[in-house]
Amino acid sequence: MSPEVRLPVRPRRFGRINRIGLWTLYRREIRRDLAFQIDSLWGPVVSNLLFLAVFGLAATNGSMGGDTATLIDFVAPGLVTFAIVSRSFELSAASLLFDKLEGVIADVLQPPIGPLERLVALAAAAVSIGLLGGSILAVITHFFVDMVPAAPIALLVFAVLSALMLGLAGMIGGLWARRWEHFSMLTTYFVIPASYLSGMFYPLDALPGFARALTLLNPIFYAIDGVRYGFTGSAQASLATGLLYLLAMNVVLGTVVYTLFRRGWRLKQ
Amino acid sequence: MRRPAGPAYGGAPFGNGSIELMQVTAPRHRRVGPINWIGLWTLYHKEVWRFVKVSTQTVVAPVVTSLLFLAIFSLALGRSVQQIGGVSFAEFLAPGLVMMSMVQNSFANTSSSLVIAKVQGSIVDLLMPPLSPGEIVLAFAFGGLTRGLAVGLAAVSGMSLFVPILLHDVGMILFHAVAASLLLAQLGILGGIWAEKFDHIAAVTNFVVTPFAFLSGAFYSVERLPDPWHAIAHANPFFYMIDGFRYGFIGHADGSLPAGVAVLLVANGLLLWLNWHLFSIGYKTRP
């Protein structure tokens, strides 16, 4: 009848990176998003397919007609990019805002998960969900338009960089927003215009000079151009410029988000 | 808590110093005739204030979106589609886009209001007062109609900065604007009655309203569509709204106008009856 020896609960040791915390946060983000998949995953697929249908039908309609196939080939990769970037923006922004509004942000702030780990987990979740949404759309679009990538490596690189960029921007948005109203303002006045007006639907030479110069400053233009190159093998701007621009944007946004997380801007105040 | 002091509430006037016993009389109930005008007006007023208070989201945002659509479609297709229905592509497109944002917002107004009321439990504020099913349906429908018309007016004004807006037949414009917004407001009531969660109503919006609105001939002339699409378009009630509305502006219709007017009137009547019936049996609104 020896008395049961109860060991005191020891703090878990971990090295420089809290792998369990990182993985748990990542998994939570993914599972939370997929819980709303009817709205978050299939809704965008349907609306993007509608865009494709409308463009196809409107182009056959023209008094000149003829170039429907090339127009659809041009628009489809743009829609896939839009699906990727809008989903990753929504995931990271909605996640932070939801946690703040419901008061469960403490569950993320209290455990031993540092600002960098939080950033990495959220960014990885945003990229995964963005790529998932984009892949589903690409596969379904393949029934109507040829979507076999011509340059798979370029496609992957640009898709990941664009998803990451908007995922990081979404974190800033999510930190800044205080109400759901702010969140929908960000989508309506920032993400959608920036994407729609960035060569998603029309070639660059359809624009007058001034608008063209503005478009060339828009990072989402390079995201769409790079992904389009990955699918079709032809780009409108220099790929190297696009790659550098996207990398630079990611570094800048990543630094900003890291600083904000470390200071606890609108999280710990 | 401060209460209004007065004989009806049995309270003493403030600052009197002495306590007086006052004769307590119960508040009398208000008499309501066949129609509860105050209730109808109050509910309508509440429905309108709901969207006016957040008008950047409910009026400005849809206008911005439809202007974006105008820009991208004109840029992408303006060169290959030069003449359509006797006018330029942008002139053809503008009325359709206005109608699309009107119907989407009328639907959103009533459906979101009902679902929020159900999810948050404030639906009792609707069921307890002496409001008849017909009064509830009408107040909601007129609220949605008001939002639709507000969005439509704002969108037309926004577009007139970029595209010449022709006015061929103002009567047809007004009829189709009102009939279509009312129809979608009523569909929103139906969706709101049925939905139990926000996901449900998002699904109806994503998989029913948006596809119907997009494939209704706002972006192309239905006459020139290849065959299966041609028949499908004519079976879509949204086609008649957009076609008739656009006729009012540009004077060209793809389908038959009397048929469109009849479809809209019949559909509105049927939905009014259905919503009235569902509210009176308390389907999914009363526990």
Interface residues (C-beta under 8 A of the other chain):
Chain A: F36 I38 D39 W42 G43 V46 S47 L50 F51 A53 V54 F55 L57 A58 A59 T60 N61 G62 S63 M64 G65 G66 D67 L71 V75 E181 S184 M185 T188 Y189 I192 P193 Y196 L197 M200 F201 Y202 A206 L207
Chain B: V54 T56 Q57 A61 V64 T65 L68 A71 I72 F73 L75 A76 L77 R79 S80 V81 Q82 Q83 I84 F198 D199 A202 A203 N206 F207 T210 P211 F214 L215 F219 Y220 S221 R224 L225 P226 W229
